[in-house]
Amino acid sequence: MNDERRPLDSGGLVAGILLIAVGTMFLLDRIGYIDFHLTLSNYWPMALVLFGASRFLNGPRRRMSGVWMIIIGLWLQAINLHWWDMTFESSWPLLVIAIGAMMVVRAVLNAMEVRHDH
């Protein structure tokens, strides 16, 4: 018996979850439980969050881009649904803060990698 496990195909996993979600929304729209157009217009940023999670899980080289996609997707979702009365005009400084935080995290992680290599 071979106990070797294959790595998780996060791209296939996310694509499958997205297809299930879209299919479910179409079905619920057809039977009259939701308005697909309204749901899609309200929650489209969550697709960015899912793709970002996929990139994050797909290996160390794609983690930072995955984190960025998650951050931007959540920010757009907050704007779209007006969480905490958030609008683009009132919340764009959050992106500036996120950029600075990511630069700090990257610098710290790079410094930690150099120390572990010695």
Secondary structure as UniProt FT lines:
FT   HELIX           10..30
FT   TURN            31..32
FT   HELIX           36..43
FT   HELIX           45..57
FT   HELIX           60..62
FT   HELIX           63..80
FT   TURN            81..82
FT   HELIX           83..85
FT   HELIX           88..117
//
